[in-house]
Every structure is written in structure tokens, then in C-alpha cells.
């Protein structure tokens, strides 16, 4: 019997071990091929050399859009991963019932292109009337979570301040009326009394408002779930501030700015106490969290000069100098673990950007922060990070400067269509506003500009939390009243069966 023969038994073990080795080598080679293939490597069949292609990830809202490159169909739909030869491409997405989305892209070796943000807008948006108002609402605002929409209601009694509150997840339901307590606002019944939005708290319940009236201004905190608990900041604290801001996006503590004294303080709204000023010679400020803010000062500087400084839990550090201006553009946000700062003024022609400047400023061997790039927009009036903080946008009228922190790209462009006001960030990648009496939307780099539906709302509109519905105010046919409309962003087979 062979299994009793020592020589044959040894040969069997050798063959078995050799088989295991060969299988292991095959598995290792297959793994290497799969890994390299996943990163875009392939074999040039003509030369036999290993080459690296570019990787392209493409997605859209809605999904299922057809993908075209240089005019040719790829026989693929979003979401898709494509391995492509390096080079320049014209990328286009199409879907029945929607407007095309397209842009030119470049893929280099070891490049991964991610275009997962395209928003396909319906060719013919369908609008449904929600409510008619005697005139265009003076204030429309939405909670940060896109769940609740508040519309200021004109009352027959000028002293009564009310809002319609709509649930964007149940748009067929009637609005709930929110009425502020009587006497909360000073001289609310006088002409030219206006309410403007300052900021929402992250609790999606409290809204800080500024009330301007004949003879002065004041700040109001609206509680949308319990209007009776709304309060007048000026009356409760016995102050008359120039500006009020939420500290750490909460109403429990407020930043109180006195423009005439140029001082910045913190107020405790539970105790109705204003603490002594912790900063002086302040021209402008912007807070982040509880112990970090950027402010502008002209203290101990040459005439005509201002300086942006970072206040970090009681310590201050100089960021950069620039000419005095009518207003100042300062902001900061965290993206992928890094802090990015922007600082400049309307009196300068560029806004400087910094990455983790505090690390340099707190390092005694360095002692100063150096900008890594600037956005050249003369006379800028607006600045802001996108909702996902990947982009920062600076605007002056029709001129825009945008920087992409993820890929390190700067975009400078002009918008040719007339804008009724500064566009706002619609989401992480798009800007929205009004142009020529219609809702205007464009990608962050100025491409794919769209005019969607009639509106007389300078901010363009707000979206439901699933972005399937655009809510805006449109002029009525009588030329005076306005209609709050629900504009469906879906088309074709994506529409509910009852509306197809």
C-alpha cells in the first residue's frame, strides 16, 4: 500500500506543500491585481507596460442619470465608478424630464475625480400653491434642519406679530400660526417696523431676530414651539446693543456688541446678566464655539489700517492687516480636522485664507501666520462657508471667488445674469438666489446656471430636508399679492404616481 511507503509518502507531502505554495502565489497575485485595478492600474496591451489611469466617481440627485463622456454614452448610470485614460473630458449627465448637467474635467495619473454632487433640476418644475398673502412676506426663514419654514404674516392689527409655520415633511398640512406675546416688540404698530433674521440656534427652536423701528432697534429671541417664552433681549438685559450674536449657536449665552464703545461682552440669558467686556476696540467679530472668535480692531495701528485677530480662550493673536473698510469679511470653519480662516475688508482687493493659523501663532519659534492663498474680489460684501464647509465663497456684486479645500482649487468668475442680492449656499455645492424674477441656482464654480421658477424672494427659496421640494414666494397675477409655492424638484417616473 502506497501510504505505507515512506518514499511515496514524502513525495505526496512535497506535492501538497508545492500545491499550497502555488495556490498562495495565485491568491497573492490576484489580490495585487485587484488592488491595483481598484486604484486604476492596468496593462497596456500594445507595450505590455503597467499604466495608471484616472478614476472617476459620478453620482447625482436623482440617481440613474445616463453618463456621457465627450459626447459618447458610457452605457452606465449614476452612481458609477469609471476607470479612464488620463486626459480632458466633457462630462454630461442626462435623465428624462430633467435638465442636463455638464462640465469639463481633467483626469491625471493618480487622480481620483469625485463628482457626486450634481443636482438635476426638472425641465418644467411643477408648482403647487400653498397659501396666498396680501403682499410679499417681509420675512421667510427656515430651521437649519430644513424641517420648519416660518413666514411672517401681515396682520390687520399692526401691533400683532405672527408667523405661519409649515412642516416641510407634511406640506399638504395647513400652517400653524405662531404669535409673539403682545408688547414684546417696541412700537411694532408704527410704520417702517421691520424684523430681520440674525441666526438660528442649532436646537432648531430658537431664532434671533433684529427689530428696527422708528427711534431705534432691538433684538428678539423667538421660541417657535412655545411663543409665550419668546423674549426681548434689550428689555431683559436692560441694554441697547449695536449687535447681538449667539454664542456657540445657543441662546443660553449671547455676544453683546456696543458699537459706540467698541466693546464685546457675554450675556447670560438665564440670569439676565451681562458680564464685563472682555474685548475693547472691536470693529467687527465672529464667534465659533464657546472660546474662539475672530475680531477686527484698529487699536495701535497706523491710520487707515485694521487688523484681524484670533481670540482663543482669553489669549489674542494677530492674524493679518488690511485697509479699513465699510465692512469686514471674517470667518472660520473646520474641514476634515483642519481649521481654515479668512480675513479681509471691503477696502481691500483680496481676502486671505489661512490653514491652522493658531498652530503657527502659538509656536514661539514661528510667531506669525502665513496665508496659503487669497481670493481676489475687490470691494467684497459677502463671505461664507458652504454647508459642508468644503468651500468658501467671497462675493462682490456679480464677481465671485471660491476656494475648494478638498482639492485645493481656486475659482474666480463673473455671473452675467443680474442678481437681485447675494446668493446663499443651497447645500454643500450649490448657490441659490434670485435673478430676473426667477429662482437662480448654480454650482460652486459658476457652472450649470439655472433659472427655475418665478419668485419675488431675494434669497430664491428654501428646500425640504430631502431636497425634493423648493419653497418660494411667487408674485400673484394681480401684481400685489404673493403666493407661497411648493415646487416639486422631481420629474417623470420620479414623481408620485398621483401626479404623473
VOMITOR-428018 format. One record per residue (C-alpha): x, y, z. Coordinates in steps of 0.1 Angstrom, whole numbers. Layout:
BEGIN
c1=X, c2=Y, c3=Z;
...
// end
This chain:
BEGIN
c1=0, c2=0, c3=0;
c1=14, c2=34, c3=-12;
c1=6, c2=52, c3=21;
c1=29, c2=28, c3=39;
c1=58, c2=36, c3=16;
c1=80, c2=63, c3=32;
c1=93, c2=75, c3=-1;
c1=59, c2=79, c3=-17;
c1=46, c2=95, c3=15;
c1=74, c2=121, c3=13;
c1=66, c2=128, c3=-24;
c1=30, c2=133, c3=-15;
c1=38, c2=159, c3=12;
c1=62, c2=177, c3=-12;
c1=34, c2=179, c3=-39;
c1=9, c2=190, c3=-12;
c1=32, c2=218, c3=0;
c1=41, c2=228, c3=-35;
c1=3, c2=230, c3=-43;
c1=-3, c2=252, c3=-12;
c1=26, c2=275, c3=-23;
c1=12, c2=278, c3=-59;
c1=-23, c2=285, c3=-46;
c1=-9, c2=311, c3=-22;
c1=11, c2=328, c3=-51;
c1=-21, c2=328, c3=-72;
c1=-41, c2=343, c3=-44;
c1=-14, c2=369, c3=-38;
c1=-12, c2=378, c3=-75;
c1=-50, c2=380, c3=-78;
c1=-51, c2=403, c3=-47;
c1=-24, c2=425, c3=-61;
c1=-42, c2=427, c3=-95;
c1=-75, c2=436, c3=-78;
c1=-59, c2=462, c3=-55;
c1=-40, c2=478, c3=-84;
c1=-71, c2=476, c3=-106;
c1=-91, c2=493, c3=-79;
c1=-66, c2=522, c3=-79;
c1=-67, c2=525, c3=-117;
c1=-37, c2=504, c3=-128;
c1=-39, c2=484, c3=-160;
c1=-17, c2=467, c3=-186;
c1=-11, c2=485, c3=-219;
c1=-18, c2=456, c3=-243;
c1=4, c2=471, c3=-270;
c1=35, c2=477, c3=-249;
c1=29, c2=453, c3=-220;
c1=37, c2=481, c3=-195;
c1=18, c2=489, c3=-164;
c1=0, c2=522, c3=-167;
c1=-22, c2=541, c3=-142;
c1=-54, c2=555, c3=-154;
c1=-76, c2=581, c3=-137;
c1=-106, c2=571, c3=-115;
c1=-139, c2=589, c3=-119;
c1=-167, c2=586, c3=-94;
c1=-200, c2=601, c3=-106;
c1=-233, c2=603, c3=-88;
c1=-264, c2=626, c3=-90;
c1=-297, c2=636, c3=-75;
c1=-318, c2=619, c3=-86;
c1=-297, c2=588, c3=-94;
c1=-300, c2=567, c3=-125;
c1=-287, c2=595, c3=-148;
c1=-270, c2=585, c3=-181;
c1=-233, c2=593, c3=-183;
c1=-217, c2=607, c3=-214;
c1=-181, c2=615, c3=-219;
c1=-170, c2=636, c3=-249;
c1=-205, c2=631, c3=-263;
c1=-204, c2=593, c3=-262;
c1=-225, c2=572, c3=-239;
c1=-206, c2=551, c3=-214;
c1=-236, c2=527, c3=-210;
c1=-235, c2=535, c3=-173;
c1=-257, c2=554, c3=-149;
c1=-251, c2=572, c3=-117;
c1=-238, c2=561, c3=-92;
c1=-208, c2=548, c3=-111;
c1=-171, c2=542, c3=-109;
c1=-152, c2=546, c3=-142;
c1=-116, c2=538, c3=-149;
c1=-104, c2=562, c3=-177;
c1=-73, c2=571, c3=-196;
c1=-58, c2=603, c3=-184;
c1=-68, c2=634, c3=-203;
c1=-95, c2=660, c3=-207;
c1=-132, c2=651, c3=-209;
c1=-166, c2=667, c3=-213;
c1=-188, c2=650, c3=-187;
c1=-226, c2=652, c3=-192;
c1=-255, c2=636, c3=-172;
c1=-289, c2=632, c3=-187;
c1=-322, c2=619, c3=-174;
c1=-357, c2=620, c3=-189;
c1=-377, c2=650, c3=-175;
c1=-346, c2=668, c3=-162;
c1=-322, c2=694, c3=-175;
c1=-287, c2=682, c3=-185;
c1=-258, c2=687, c3=-162;
c1=-223, c2=691, c3=-177;
c1=-188, c2=704, c3=-171;
c1=-153, c2=699, c3=-184;
c1=-129, c2=678, c3=-163;
c1=-93, c2=667, c3=-163;
c1=-80, c2=634, c3=-151;
c1=-43, c2=629, c3=-145;
c1=-23, c2=599, c3=-134;
c1=-30, c2=591, c3=-97;
c1=-61, c2=614, c3=-99;
c1=-94, c2=605, c3=-84;
c1=-122, c2=627, c3=-97;
c1=-153, c2=628, c3=-75;
c1=-184, c2=644, c3=-90;
c1=-210, c2=631, c3=-66;
c1=-229, c2=664, c3=-61;
c1=-247, c2=671, c3=-95;
c1=-283, c2=682, c3=-89;
c1=-306, c2=676, c3=-119;
c1=-334, c2=701, c3=-120;
c1=-367, c2=693, c3=-137;
c1=-372, c2=707, c3=-172;
c1=-406, c2=721, c3=-162;
c1=-409, c2=724, c3=-124;
c1=-444, c2=718, c3=-111;
c1=-456, c2=744, c3=-86;
c1=-484, c2=739, c3=-61;
c1=-500, c2=769, c3=-43;
c1=-497, c2=766, c3=-5;
c1=-511, c2=800, c3=7;
c1=-518, c2=834, c3=-7;
c1=-506, c2=865, c3=12;
c1=-518, c2=901, c3=6;
c1=-482, c2=912, c3=-2;
c1=-448, c2=896, c3=-5;
c1=-439, c2=883, c3=30;
c1=-413, c2=906, c3=47;
c1=-396, c2=876, c3=63;
c1=-393, c2=839, c3=53;
c1=-369, c2=817, c3=71;
c1=-362, c2=780, c3=77;
c1=-347, c2=760, c3=105;
c1=-312, c2=746, c3=100;
c1=-325, c2=711, c3=97;
c1=-349, c2=721, c3=69;
c1=-379, c2=708, c3=88;
c1=-398, c2=740, c3=96;
c1=-405, c2=770, c3=74;
c1=-416, c2=803, c3=90;
c1=-434, c2=831, c3=70;
c1=-442, c2=865, c3=85;
c1=-479, c2=872, c3=83;
c1=-493, c2=907, c3=78;
c1=-520, c2=913, c3=104;
c1=-549, c2=938, c3=104;
c1=-536, c2=948, c3=138;
c1=-500, c2=962, c3=132;
c1=-491, c2=955, c3=168;
c1=-497, c2=918, c3=164;
c1=-466, c2=899, c3=151;
c1=-474, c2=864, c3=137;
c1=-458, c2=837, c3=116;
c1=-471, c2=808, c3=97;
c1=-452, c2=777, c3=105;
c1=-451, c2=749, c3=78;
c1=-439, c2=714, c3=83;
c1=-418, c2=707, c3=52;
c1=-422, c2=669, c3=58;
c1=-460, c2=673, c3=56;
c1=-465, c2=700, c3=30;
c1=-502, c2=692, c3=25;
c1=-510, c2=702, c3=61;
c1=-522, c2=737, c3=69;
c1=-498, c2=760, c3=86;
c1=-497, c2=765, c3=124;
c1=-499, c2=802, c3=135;
c1=-473, c2=815, c3=159;
c1=-480, c2=848, c3=176;
c1=-455, c2=867, c3=197;
c1=-466, c2=880, c3=230;
c1=-483, c2=914, c3=230;
c1=-459, c2=942, c3=239;
c1=-428, c2=921, c3=232;
c1=-417, c2=944, c3=204;
c1=-413, c2=982, c3=209;
c1=-435, c2=1004, c3=187;
c1=-444, c2=974, c3=165;
c1=-475, c2=993, c3=153;
c1=-456, c2=1022, c3=139;
c1=-447, c2=1024, c3=101;
c1=-414, c2=1011, c3=89;
c1=-412, c2=985, c3=117;
c1=-391, c2=956, c3=103;
c1=-379, c2=922, c3=115;
c1=-348, c2=906, c3=100;
c1=-332, c2=873, c3=107;
c1=-299, c2=872, c3=127;
c1=-293, c2=835, c3=133;
c1=-310, c2=802, c3=142;
c1=-299, c2=782, c3=172;
c1=-288, c2=746, c3=165;
c1=-317, c2=734, c3=185;
c1=-340, c2=744, c3=156;
c1=-363, c2=760, c3=181;
c1=-349, c2=795, c3=188;
c1=-345, c2=823, c3=163;
c1=-326, c2=855, c3=170;
c1=-342, c2=885, c3=152;
c1=-334, c2=922, c3=149;
c1=-363, c2=946, c3=152;
c1=-358, c2=980, c3=136;
c1=-385, c2=1006, c3=144;
c1=-388, c2=1044, c3=145;
c1=-363, c2=1056, c3=170;
c1=-342, c2=1026, c3=175;
c1=-336, c2=988, c3=172;
c1=-337, c2=958, c3=195;
c1=-332, c2=921, c3=195;
c1=-358, c2=894, c3=200;
c1=-354, c2=856, c3=206;
c1=-384, c2=838, c3=191;
c1=-393, c2=804, c3=205;
c1=-413, c2=787, c3=177;
c1=-425, c2=758, c3=199;
c1=-436, c2=780, c3=228;
c1=-441, c2=816, c3=215;
c1=-450, c2=828, c3=250;
c1=-414, c2=821, c3=261;
c1=-400, c2=844, c3=234;
c1=-381, c2=873, c3=249;
c1=-368, c2=908, c3=242;
c1=-330, c2=908, c3=247;
c1=-328, c2=946, c3=252;
c1=-356, c2=947, c3=278;
c1=-345, c2=916, c3=298;
c1=-309, c2=928, c3=300;
c1=-315, c2=965, c3=302;
c1=-292, c2=973, c3=273;
c1=-292, c2=988, c3=239;
c1=-266, c2=969, c3=219;
c1=-255, c2=975, c3=183;
c1=-252, c2=938, c3=176;
c1=-262, c2=905, c3=193;
c1=-249, c2=871, c3=183;
c1=-255, c2=836, c3=196;
c1=-225, c2=821, c3=215;
c1=-219, c2=785, c3=205;
c1=-251, c2=787, c3=184;
c1=-272, c2=787, c3=216;
c1=-295, c2=813, c3=232;
c1=-282, c2=805, c3=267;
c1=-253, c2=829, c3=262;
c1=-251, c2=858, c3=238;
c1=-224, c2=880, c3=225;
c1=-233, c2=917, c3=231;
c1=-215, c2=943, c3=210;
c1=-216, c2=980, c3=217;
c1=-206, c2=998, c3=186;
c1=-202, c2=1033, c3=202;
c1=-179, c2=1019, c3=229;
c1=-164, c2=992, c3=206;
c1=-167, c2=966, c3=234;
c1=-177, c2=930, c3=233;
c1=-193, c2=912, c3=262;
c1=-211, c2=879, c3=270;
c1=-246, c2=878, c3=285;
c1=-262, c2=850, c3=305;
c1=-299, c2=849, c3=294;
c1=-309, c2=826, c3=322;
c1=-297, c2=851, c3=349;
c1=-303, c2=882, c3=327;
c1=-267, c2=893, c3=335;
c1=-242, c2=910, c3=311;
c1=-206, c2=903, c3=321;
c1=-179, c2=930, c3=319;
c1=-164, c2=935, c3=284;
c1=-137, c2=910, c3=276;
c1=-126, c2=928, c3=244;
c1=-122, c2=965, c3=235;
c1=-115, c2=985, c3=203;
c1=-136, c2=960, c3=184;
c1=-148, c2=969, c3=149;
c1=-163, c2=935, c3=139;
c1=-164, c2=900, c3=153;
c1=-174, c2=864, c3=145;
c1=-176, c2=836, c3=171;
c1=-171, c2=799, c3=169;
c1=-180, c2=776, c3=198;
c1=-176, c2=790, c3=234;
c1=-139, c2=801, c3=235;
c1=-129, c2=810, c3=200;
c1=-136, c2=840, c3=178;
c1=-121, c2=863, c3=152;
c1=-124, c2=901, c3=156;
c1=-112, c2=932, c3=138;
c1=-95, c2=962, c3=156;
c1=-77, c2=994, c3=147;
c1=-61, c2=997, c3=181;
c1=-24, c2=1008, c3=179;
c1=-23, c2=1006, c3=142;
c1=-14, c2=1033, c3=115;
c1=-42, c2=1054, c3=103;
c1=-63, c2=1037, c3=77;
c1=-53, c2=1002, c3=88;
c1=-72, c2=974, c3=106;
c1=-61, c2=940, c3=119;
c1=-79, c2=907, c3=122;
c1=-71, c2=889, c3=155;
c1=-80, c2=855, c3=169;
c1=-93, c2=853, c3=205;
c1=-87, c2=819, c3=219;
c1=-100, c2=814, c3=255;
c1=-86, c2=848, c3=267;
c1=-55, c2=850, c3=246;
c1=-53, c2=871, c3=214;
c1=-31, c2=866, c3=183;
c1=-27, c2=889, c3=153;
c1=-38, c2=872, c3=120;
c1=-33, c2=899, c3=93;
c1=-36, c2=936, c3=85;
c1=-57, c2=952, c3=58;
c1=-71, c2=986, c3=49;
c1=-101, c2=999, c3=69;
c1=-134, c2=993, c3=52;
c1=-172, c2=999, c3=54;
c1=-175, c2=963, c3=65;
c1=-152, c2=933, c3=73;
c1=-151, c2=898, c3=60;
c1=-140, c2=874, c3=86;
c1=-150, c2=837, c3=91;
c1=-135, c2=804, c3=101;
c1=-146, c2=768, c3=99;
c1=-133, c2=733, c3=104;
c1=-130, c2=709, c3=74;
c1=-115, c2=674, c3=77;
c1=-98, c2=682, c3=110;
c1=-82, c2=714, c3=99;
c1=-92, c2=750, c3=108;
c1=-95, c2=774, c3=79;
c1=-97, c2=812, c3=84;
c1=-105, c2=840, c3=61;
c1=-99, c2=877, c3=68;
c1=-101, c2=910, c3=49;
c1=-122, c2=941, c3=44;
c1=-143, c2=958, c3=17;
c1=-114, c2=983, c3=14;
c1=-90, c2=957, c3=1;
c1=-90, c2=938, c3=-32;
c1=-83, c2=904, c3=-18;
c1=-93, c2=881, c3=11;
c1=-65, c2=860, c3=26;
c1=-70, c2=824, c3=36;
c1=-51, c2=805, c3=63;
c1=-48, c2=769, c3=74;
c1=-45, c2=762, c3=111;
c1=-31, c2=796, c3=118;
c1=-33, c2=792, c3=156;
c1=-7, c2=765, c3=155;
c1=18, c2=789, c3=140;
c1=8, c2=819, c3=161;
c1=11, c2=798, c3=194;
c1=45, c2=785, c3=183;
c1=70, c2=810, c3=197;
c1=96, c2=799, c3=172;
c1=73, c2=809, c3=143;
c1=51, c2=836, c3=159;
c1=31, c2=845, c3=128;
c1=6, c2=830, c3=104;
c1=12, c2=830, c3=66;
c1=-18, c2=828, c3=42;
c1=-16, c2=799, c3=17;
c1=-38, c2=817, c3=-9;
c1=-60, c2=847, c3=-14;
c1=-93, c2=853, c3=-32;
c1=-91, c2=885, c3=-53;
c1=-126, c2=901, c3=-52;
c1=-124, c2=939, c3=-49;
c1=-150, c2=956, c3=-27;
c1=-163, c2=922, c3=-14;
c1=-195, c2=924, c3=6;
c1=-203, c2=887, c3=14;
c1=-183, c2=857, c3=27;
c1=-194, c2=823, c3=38;
c1=-185, c2=786, c3=40;
c1=-207, c2=760, c3=23;
c1=-229, c2=739, c3=45;
c1=-203, c2=710, c3=44;
c1=-175, c2=737, c3=49;
c1=-157, c2=723, c3=19;
c1=-159, c2=756, c3=1;
c1=-156, c2=793, c3=10;
c1=-172, c2=819, c3=-12;
c1=-165, c2=856, c3=-14;
c1=-188, c2=879, c3=-34;
c1=-189, c2=915, c3=-47;
c1=-220, c2=920, c3=-68;
c1=-215, c2=899, c3=-99;
c1=-179, c2=889, c3=-90;
c1=-172, c2=856, c3=-72;
c1=-142, c2=840, c3=-57;
c1=-145, c2=804, c3=-44;
c1=-119, c2=780, c3=-29;
c1=-122, c2=743, c3=-26;
c1=-103, c2=730, c3=4;
c1=-106, c2=694, c3=-6;
c1=-88, c2=695, c3=-39;
c1=-70, c2=729, c3=-35;
c1=-86, c2=747, c3=-64;
c1=-94, c2=784, c3=-67;
c1=-122, c2=797, c3=-89;
c1=-127, c2=833, c3=-99;
c1=-156, c2=842, c3=-121;
c1=-183, c2=867, c3=-130;
c1=-221, c2=859, c3=-132;
c1=-236, c2=876, c3=-163;
c1=-272, c2=874, c3=-153;
c1=-284, c2=902, c3=-130;
c1=-286, c2=891, c3=-93;
c1=-312, c2=906, c3=-70;
c1=-290, c2=900, c3=-40;
c1=-261, c2=879, c3=-27;
c1=-268, c2=842, c3=-34;
c1=-267, c2=819, c3=-4;
c1=-254, c2=783, c3=-1;
c1=-282, c2=760, c3=-10;
c1=-262, c2=729, c3=2;
c1=-226, c2=718, c3=2;
c1=-220, c2=725, c3=-35;
c1=-246, c2=749, c3=-49;
c1=-256, c2=786, c3=-45;
c1=-291, c2=799, c3=-48;
c1=-307, c2=834, c3=-52;
c1=-329, c2=854, c3=-75;
c1=-323, c2=867, c3=-110;
c1=-348, c2=885, c3=-132;
c1=-378, c2=874, c3=-110;
c1=-368, c2=837, c3=-111;
c1=-350, c2=813, c3=-87;
c1=-314, c2=812, c3=-98;
c1=-291, c2=782, c3=-89;
c1=-255, c2=774, c3=-99;
c1=-227, c2=751, c3=-90;
c1=-200, c2=764, c3=-67;
c1=-177, c2=772, c3=-96;
c1=-204, c2=792, c3=-116;
c1=-212, c2=763, c3=-140;
c1=-247, c2=748, c3=-147;
c1=-265, c2=781, c3=-141;
c1=-303, c2=775, c3=-139;
c1=-334, c2=797, c3=-138;
c1=-361, c2=776, c3=-123;
c1=-394, c2=792, c3=-113;
c1=-409, c2=827, c3=-107;
c1=-401, c2=843, c3=-74;
c1=-400, c2=876, c3=-57;
c1=-379, c2=862, c3=-28;
c1=-344, c2=876, c3=-29;
c1=-329, c2=845, c3=-13;
c1=-345, c2=823, c3=-40;
c1=-361, c2=798, c3=-17;
c1=-356, c2=770, c3=8;
c1=-356, c2=733, c3=4;
c1=-373, c2=704, c3=23;
c1=-349, c2=682, c3=41;
c1=-349, c2=656, c3=13;
c1=-344, c2=684, c3=-13;
c1=-374, c2=671, c3=-32;
c1=-393, c2=704, c3=-27;
c1=-384, c2=740, c3=-32;
c1=-404, c2=765, c3=-12;
c1=-406, c2=801, c3=-25;
c1=-428, c2=831, c3=-28;
c1=-441, c2=840, c3=-63;
c1=-459, c2=871, c3=-74;
c1=-497, c2=866, c3=-80;
c1=-514, c2=876, c3=-112;
c1=-529, c2=907, c3=-95;
c1=-494, c2=922, c3=-92;
c1=-498, c2=928, c3=-54;
c1=-504, c2=896, c3=-35;
c1=-479, c2=868, c3=-33;
c1=-482, c2=830, c3=-33;
c1=-462, c2=806, c3=-12;
c1=-454, c2=778, c3=-36;
c1=-443, c2=742, c3=-32;
c1=-422, c2=735, c3=-63;
c1=-415, c2=698, c3=-69;
c1=-379, c2=691, c3=-79;
c1=-388, c2=656, c3=-93;
c1=-399, c2=648, c3=-128;
c1=-411, c2=618, c3=-149;
c1=-411, c2=584, c3=-132;
c1=-397, c2=601, c3=-100;
c1=-429, c2=619, c3=-93;
c1=-455, c2=602, c3=-71;
c1=-480, c2=582, c3=-92;
c1=-508, c2=605, c3=-83;
c1=-491, c2=635, c3=-100;
c1=-477, c2=618, c3=-131;
// end
